[in-house]
Amino acid sequence: MGLDVLIVDDSAAIRKILQRVLVQADVQLGSVLEASDGKEALDKLKDTKVNLILSDINMPNMDGLEFLTHLKAIPEHKDVPVVMITTEGGQAKVMEAVNLGAVGYVRKPFTADQIKEKLVGII
């Protein structure tokens, strides 16, 4: 059985690239859901459970940090591992994400190897 993944990023291109990178990283995928911001992601999670979430930090409507805060407050989703994908150069927002419950982060631009390395031990 494959891994059900939610990819949250305001760029459709990045969402497709992340999906392709997961395949290149030999991740056995089940269903892959996409959301363009945290609000849409929370809506999708009302009806679905996933095993992994990859989320951008900087997004309109609801950013990744606010999404993470809401997600961790939902009992059935609080233990889902979240890896942040970010362009953030500074450590402050990344550390805030980790403090909010993210299991790690990868900086854009990323490679399949970086994603695979980050997922070892998580999935």
BAFI-3210 file (N, C-alpha, C; in Angstrom, 3 decimals, decimal comma, padded with zeros to 6 digits):
// residues 123
n [1|2|3|4|5|6|7|8|9|10|11|12|13|14|15|16|17|18|19|20|21|22|23|24|25|26|27|28|29|30|31|32|33|34|35|36|37|38|39|40|41|42|43|44|45|46|47|48|49|50|51|52|53|54|55|56|57|58|59|60|61|62|63|64|65|66|67|68|69|70|71|72|73|74|75|76|77|78|79|80|81|82|83|84|85|86|87|88|89|90|91|92|93|94|95|96|97|98|99|100|101|102|103|104|105|106|107|108|109|110|111|112|113|114|115|116|117|118|119|120|121|122|123]
n.u [000,832|000,497|001,861|-000,148|-000,282|-000,261|000,233|001,057|001,107|001,329|002,047|001,282|003,079|005,254|003,962|003,517|006,165|007,133|005,625|006,653|009,301|009,007|008,371|010,768|012,385|011,844|009,584|006,812|003,864|000,491|-002,523|-002,312|-002,842|-003,551|-003,144|-003,646|-003,212|-003,127|-005,759|-007,301|-006,055|-006,767|-009,502|-009,520|-008,561|-010,660|-012,189|-010,427|-007,628|-004,122|-000,708|001,519|002,575|003,623|004,534|004,520|005,856|005,366|002,446|-000,590|-003,727|-003,811|-000,948|001,865|002,672|000,462|-001,320|-000,073|-000,365|-003,195|-003,585|-002,231|-003,903|-006,014|-007,234|-007,214|-005,312|-003,036|-000,700|000,393|003,208|004,838|006,614|008,292|008,547|010,533|011,387|012,527|015,177|016,190|016,521|014,475|011,632|011,678|012,530|010,386|008,396|009,312|009,098|006,350|005,663|006,514|008,351|010,656|012,510|012,956|014,886|013,973|015,662|015,217|016,479|015,795|017,217|017,629|015,013|014,428|016,344|015,428|013,041|013,726|013,303|011,062|008,941]
n.v [-001,186|002,219|005,445|007,991|011,298|014,800|017,711|020,984|024,029|027,250|027,379|025,728|024,490|023,862|022,029|019,909|019,315|018,465|016,144|014,607|014,455|012,915|010,451|009,995|009,699|007,202|006,807|005,020|005,803|006,426|007,866|011,226|014,322|017,759|021,147|024,667|026,453|026,864|026,915|025,608|023,145|022,271|021,992|019,833|017,847|017,333|015,272|013,252|011,170|011,438|010,270|011,790|015,177|017,721|020,976|024,365|027,389|030,153|031,363|032,591|033,622|031,445|030,846|028,494|028,204|028,971|027,060|024,728|025,125|024,969|022,366|020,686|020,912|019,305|016,289|013,794|014,323|015,272|013,782|013,411|013,458|016,473|018,081|020,981|022,966|025,383|028,791|030,392|032,255|032,897|031,619|031,936|031,623|028,987|027,644|028,288|026,805|024,194|024,229|024,361|021,847|020,697|018,131|018,561|020,358|021,488|023,380|025,438|025,905|022,356|018,957|015,614|013,834|015,311|015,496|012,788|012,088|013,639|012,353|009,855|007,697|009,046|008,186]
n.w [000,000|-000,809|000,122|001,333|000,408|001,080|-000,661|-000,172|-001,577|-003,010|-005,625|-008,526|-010,210|-008,522|-006,848|-008,647|-009,317|-006,814|-006,494|-008,583|-007,734|-005,412|-006,553|-007,958|-005,773|-004,967|-003,376|-002,420|-003,650|-002,694|-002,787|-003,961|-002,810|-003,512|-002,489|-002,555|-000,549|003,061|004,052|002,073|002,249|004,845|004,423|002,610|004,260|005,919|004,947|004,468|005,317|005,577|005,153|005,132|004,939|002,815|002,959|001,905|003,348|002,909|001,788|000,278|001,871|003,995|005,634|005,816|008,492|010,012|009,055|010,014|012,775|013,043|012,054|013,900|016,021|015,518|016,464|014,916|013,004|014,169|014,503|012,020|009,982|009,059|006,590|005,918|003,040|001,749|000,812|002,540|003,776|006,246|009,628|011,471|010,798|009,950|012,248|013,857|012,587|013,118|015,896|016,049|015,325|012,912|011,245|009,954|007,384|004,002|001,828|-000,952|-004,045|-004,437|-004,415|-005,609|-004,059|-001,694|-000,725|-000,401|001,529|003,674|004,232|005,173|007,832|008,597|007,080]
ca.u [000,000|001,309|001,799|-001,060|000,457|-000,869|001,233|000,438|001,970|000,527|002,497|000,905|004,301|006,001|003,226|003,805|007,586|007,259|005,066|007,633|010,473|008,682|008,507|012,214|012,992|011,372|008,512|005,647|002,743|-000,916|-003,153|-001,611|-003,752|-002,886|-003,860|-002,895|-002,922|-003,482|-007,216|-007,729|-005,510|-007,615|-010,764|-009,302|-008,317|-011,924|-012,723|-009,345|-006,434|-002,896|000,426|002,613|002,237|004,711|003,881|005,253|005,596|004,798|001,300|-001,683|-004,898|-003,350|000,419|002,209|002,762|-000,916|-001,850|000,518|-001,009|-004,548|-003,475|-001,812|-005,011|-007,033|-006,744|-006,938|-004,217|-001,921|000,519|000,848|004,461|004,806|007,911|008,114|009,345|010,546|012,410|012,998|016,622|016,482|016,173|013,381|010,370|011,910|012,535|009,005|007,687|009,742|008,487|004,914|005,436|007,070|009,428|011,852|012,287|013,853|014,881|013,875|015,347|015,585|016,715|015,141|018,038|017,367|013,689|014,547|017,116|014,578|011,952|014,235|012,969|009,743|007,918]
ca.v [000,000|003,420|006,545|009,062|012,532|016,089|018,713|022,294|025,093|028,121|027,190|024,435|023,892|023,264|020,838|018,840|018,960|017,674|014,819|013,913|014,200|011,782|009,243|009,821|009,307|005,838|006,758|004,315|006,711|006,062|009,050|012,493|015,458|019,048|022,320|025,878|027,191|026,127|026,826|024,526|021,894|021,865|021,523|018,498|016,907|017,029|014,016|012,346|011,068|011,253|009,773|012,756|016,473|018,611|022,284|025,614|028,296|031,408|031,189|033,532|033,164|030,841|030,379|027,181|028,198|028,975|025,741|023,775|025,364|024,401|020,920|020,005|020,994|018,333|015,012|012,743|014,713|015,873|012,971|013,302|014,200|017,602|018,609|022,287|023,247|026,836|029,668|031,214|032,256|032,989|030,472|032,219|030,971|027,540|027,172|028,410|025,643|023,020|024,372|024,107|020,424|020,169|017,170|019,014|021,284|021,447|024,685|025,495|024,737|021,102|017,822|014,374|013,271|016,058|015,092|011,392|012,117|014,200|011,429|008,644|007,680|009,667|007,353]
ca.w [000,000|-000,951|001,064|000,948|000,634|000,773|-001,019|-000,013|-002,110|-003,864|-007,007|-009,111|-010,762|-007,400|-006,412|-009,619|-009,162|-005,578|-006,755|-009,424|-006,894|-004,540|-007,382|-008,190|-004,500|-004,715|-002,395|-002,954|-003,433|-002,815|-003,363|-003,758|-002,807|-003,638|-002,003|-002,900|000,687|004,269|004,174|001,174|002,798|005,967|003,834|002,043|005,348|006,613|004,409|004,100|006,157|004,805|005,936|005,041|004,357|002,414|002,913|001,790|004,467|002,418|000,901|000,569|002,629|005,246|005,382|006,330|009,948|010,519|008,705|010,953|014,066|012,979|011,838|015,130|016,979|015,108|017,001|013,931|012,105|014,906|014,417|010,633|009,810|008,134|006,175|005,307|001,840|001,896|000,233|003,655|003,957|007,672|010,461|012,399|010,411|009,904|013,634|014,333|012,037|013,883|017,223|015,908|015,104|011,667|011,517|009,262|006,286|002,847|001,168|-002,410|-004,874|-003,789|-005,309|-005,189|-002,973|-000,462|-000,252|000,050|002,762|004,723|004,529|005,826|009,248|008,800|006,417]
c.u [000,877|001,030|000,841|-000,439|-000,409|000,262|000,539|001,426|001,121|000,952|002,128|002,139|005,106|005,295|003,514|005,252|007,773|006,724|006,056|008,878|010,221|008,825|009,989|012,928|012,528|010,351|007,320|004,403|001,399|-001,591|-002,317|-002,636|-002,943|-003,780|-002,989|-002,613|-003,406|-004,971|-007,754|-007,250|-006,378|-008,969|-010,621|-009,141|-009,575|-012,438|-011,674|-008,258|-005,240|-001,796|001,572|002,087|003,533|004,073|004,874|004,989|004,858|003,711|000,257|-002,777|-004,537|-001,963|000,688|002,272|001,362|-001,582|-001,364|-000,134|-002,403|-004,496|-003,178|-002,888|-006,120|-006,541|-006,395|-005,797|-002,963|-000,616|001,033|002,146|004,323|006,238|007,640|009,076|009,351|011,652|013,018|014,512|016,996|015,994|014,894|012,095|010,522|011,879|011,138|008,186|008,036|009,122|006,992|004,618|005,917|008,224|010,720|011,487|013,315|013,749|014,743|015,108|015,893|015,831|015,945|015,900|017,785|016,014|013,762|015,257|016,253|013,498|012,412|013,923|011,616|008,654|008,290]
c.v [001,251|004,459|007,604|010,384|013,739|017,072|020,073|023,372|025,940|028,035|025,786|023,728|023,211|022,013|019,663|018,368|018,094|016,264|013,996|013,534|013,025|010,468|008,954|009,348|007,915|005,742|006,077|005,142|006,017|007,239|010,287|013,607|016,738|020,142|023,545|026,773|026,367|025,923|025,679|023,169|021,385|021,355|020,101|017,452|016,593|015,656|012,932|012,334|010,855|010,784|010,777|014,039|017,208|019,975|023,420|026,427|029,538|031,153|032,241|032,846|032,565|030,273|029,038|027,109|028,174|027,617|024,692|023,904|024,729|022,876|020,183|020,052|019,995|016,946|013,963|013,091|015,183|015,085|012,781|014,098|015,278|018,050|019,922|022,426|024,761|027,530|030,543|031,107|032,236|031,770|030,685|031,480|029,457|026,966|027,264|027,205|024,381|023,057|024,094|022,640|019,860|019,228|017,557|019,963|021,053|022,809|024,531|026,241|023,472|020,038|016,617|013,762|013,985|015,656|013,677|011,328|012,616|013,213|010,145|008,732|008,306|008,758|005,888]
c.w [000,000|000,118|000,532|001,382|000,291|000,521|-001,016|-000,467|-003,034|-005,331|-007,496|-009,660|-009,664|-006,908|-007,341|-009,495|-007,918|-005,775|-007,579|-008,611|-005,956|-005,305|-007,623|-006,934|-004,065|-003,589|-003,063|-002,630|-003,550|-003,483|-003,026|-003,891|-002,918|-003,081|-002,265|-001,694|001,879|004,446|003,319|001,697|003,946|005,469|003,300|003,140|006,157|006,206|004,237|005,156|005,233|005,744|006,016|004,424|004,044|002,223|002,787|003,057|003,969|001,383|001,241|001,394|003,981|004,980|006,066|007,847|010,575|010,244|009,711|012,336|014,102|012,877|013,145|016,210|016,648|015,516|015,941|012,973|012,848|014,795|012,990|010,492|008,737|007,867|005,461|004,120|001,730|001,124|001,320|003,803|005,429|008,435|011,269|012,038|010,383|011,322|014,249|013,855|012,814|015,286|017,200|015,593|013,782|012,006|010,814|008,147|005,185|002,184|-000,349|-002,918|-004,208|-004,849|-004,772|-004,014|-001,649|000,131|000,326|001,402|003,934|005,151|005,209|007,323|009,564|008,245|006,474]
res [m|g|l|d|v|l|i|v|d|d|s|a|a|i|r|k|i|l|q|r|v|l|v|q|a|d|v|q|l|g|s|v|l|e|a|s|d|g|k|e|a|l|d|k|l|k|d|t|k|v|n|l|i|l|s|d|i|n|m|p|n|m|d|g|l|e|f|l|t|h|l|k|a|i|p|e|h|k|d|v|p|v|v|m|i|t|t|e|g|g|q|a|k|v|m|e|a|v|n|l|g|a|v|g|y|v|r|k|p|f|t|a|d|q|i|k|e|k|l|v|g|i|i]
***
